[in-house]
Amino acid sequence: MEYLGHYVTPQGIRPLADKIEALRVWPEPTNTTDVPSFMGLAGYYQRFITEYSRIAAPMTRLQSPKVPFVFDDDARRSFQALKTAMLMAPVLSIYDPTLPTRVTTDASGYGIGAVLEQHDGDDWHPVEYFSHKVPPINSLDDARKKELLAFVMALKRWRHFLLGRRRFTWVTDNNPLTYYKTQDTMSSTIGR
């Protein structure tokens, strides 16, 4: 069944083939007005692309009226990487509230990323990917704060899936986060 630009089956959700084909044959942007059209279509399907924010960053910068349009090697790599990522987009599972669920997060100097996955008895399958550029106010914070920010943003993004669940698993590669479990009080930044 086709629904809002997606093909929905019992096996999962994937972008419509004609939309993927449109991205595949999209010509390189030649001016500032070409960029938002491409980014709009790619952005609509960002839930299928791991690390979307990082990959799209050079193209995103070209949308700013404060930046002169220069389609350099970084922008070209970003453009091609987005097209490739869409051509290889996985079929995303349809969320099932009865299945074991995990949220995996990661943070870097540039941004945060997360994946919501469910286990069907055989393996873990992605339900949705999420990435976000780290807001400038948080860009100088330590790794613990960035990892915690990634988790909080993932919780906000998927609250409609996670609220009311008895439990889900959070996977992170940052062991120092256990530091926060040992603290009786927290700073106002962490508390928020």
Protein Blocks (a to p, Z undefined) as FASTA:
>chain_A
ZZehiacdfkbccddfklmmmmmmpccdfbfklmmmmmmmmmmmmmmpghklmmmmmmmm
mmpmkbccdddfklmmmmmmmmmmmmmoccdddddfkbccdddddddfkbccddddddeh
jaccdfbdcdddddfklmmpcfklmmmmmmmmmmmmmmmmmgopabdcdddfbfklmmmm
mpmbdcfklmZZ
